[in-house]
């Protein structure tokens, strides 16, 4: 890190951030394990942090899917 003139950072910090971003971008548990070179799920689960923003994105996507499904069944949206 000294070559990059970064202080207070460790290689592990970058690894953790990169794998957390990979997890948040949709990487599966197996994909995270492959990226990290681990053979067990235990280490990969560490990177499956749930961020508030990600929870909101998931909720929004679920709402959109539900709305689309309801519209297909009932084009006027009356629910009956």
Secondary structure, 3 states (H helix, E strand, C coil): CCCCCCCCCCHHHHHHHHHHHHHHCCCCHHHHHHHHCCCCHHHHHCCCCCCHHHHHHHHHHHHHHHHHHHHHHCCCCCCC
